[in-house]
Amino acid sequence: MSEERDTPRDLVRLPMEFGDRLTRPFARFLRIEVAGGAVLLLFTLAALVLSNSPWAHTYLEAWETRVGVHVGGFEYARSLKDWINDGLMTLFFFLVALELKRELVLGELKNPRIAALSISAALGGMLVPAGLYLLLQWDQPGERGWGTVMATDTAFVIGCLALLGSRIPHNLRVFMLSLAIVDDIGAILVVAIGYSSQIDWSALALGALSLALVRVLALAGFRGFPVYFLAGGLSWFAVDASGIHATITGVVLGLMTPARRWVSDERLYAILSQVVAHPADGNNGGHTPDRNTLQAAEVAARETLSPVERLELALHPWVGFVIMPLFALANAGLPLSWADLGNPVTLAVFVGFALGKPVGILAFSWLAVRLGIALRPPDLAWGLLAGGGLLAGIGFTMALFIANLAFAASLVDSAKLGIFVASVVSALAGLALLTWMAPSRKQPRVN
């Protein structure tokens, strides 16, 4: 016992590295979003340069290369761009849903009234921009593009907030991250309902059965990810065949992922207390009690994190540094022509984002607080909410995603131009307002 008491405290902990300082999932999420936003911006600029260069034709044609399976008369193929938009983006929406689930169950949004503020703001940030867009495009060729102006780009918004550092309250970051996640999910629901083709009900039923299988596996206690990957993949193919945009499966599967851990801290420590580093008899083979204890400890250490947290840790770097940059490279290119700034579609998209977003977010937030539905944290002043609302006009990722579905080929570039201009103006206006508001937070309040 004395030997155990004399063990230095540092030896009973894992070695500390720089990365171990990012222990809180929320902090880690924010840091990856900031770095991912920088990479996303770099690839966006690369797409714009290439699409306005002598290699523009080659660049655009490369994304139309068909990739798939050909067996006899059977063919399952689509363009490289479509595989990115329909396949890889499913992982993006899966990650978004995981983060929302974790925040609602384990994180900053466990308080229903605080969560209600972000949800209300997100609803305003979707409905008001879509309404303004429809007012400007009613009975016009671009009328169907109303969903383009509904979503906020999480990576770019968090990147802008990072530029302000500690001058803005932590609650504003929580609010903006939650808002962006909610309206991303709202936007993909709009895609599934408003921009899907004719529905094949038998394929949709197969997709629903596949999702039900995922639930049954969870209730039966299966804990290995491969079996869920197979069931989730089957649901993706079934929903894709049904005519509904298959990325909706990412949202559903993310929200179905358990957010509660299987092994408690008390059980983990009890198991670890039985661990023996090396068998006493020197026998390194066979199923000895010591070997079984080590295996149990390995499983227990893994299962002290919930499936939501484990999947988020594994997927977030891939989504932030691979999937999103690829999406930008494939979708952000357009021939720049400033003469198109007066195009009605460009103007409607710009107004929806730059005006509709801040107005909708601020109005619905005020209404929710006024009605007692939501609670506004004391350090989250209305001026800060207004600055956050302006930043929410950065639509980019989801806006480009929906624009490709909603607009005819002749209007897509006009919509993209509106998205880019609105994102730049919204970023500059939001940063300017938050910078102006930030010093006032350091002054003592006079009652």
PEJO-V49086 format. One record per helix or strand of 3 or more residues. SS is the DSSP state (alpha for helix, beta for strand). FROM is the first residue (numbers start at 1). TO is the last residue. If there is no record, write none. Layout:
BEGIN
ss & from & to
SS & FROM & TO
SS & FROM & TO
END
This chain:
BEGIN
ss & from & to
alpha & 2 & 5
alpha & 9 & 12
alpha & 18 & 21
alpha & 25 & 51
alpha & 56 & 62
beta & 66 & 71
beta & 74 & 79
alpha & 80 & 105
alpha & 112 & 137
alpha & 143 & 149
alpha & 154 & 167
alpha & 170 & 194
alpha & 201 & 220
alpha & 225 & 242
alpha & 248 & 256
alpha & 265 & 272
alpha & 289 & 303
alpha & 307 & 331
alpha & 338 & 342
alpha & 344 & 370
alpha & 382 & 391
alpha & 396 & 406
alpha & 409 & 441
END
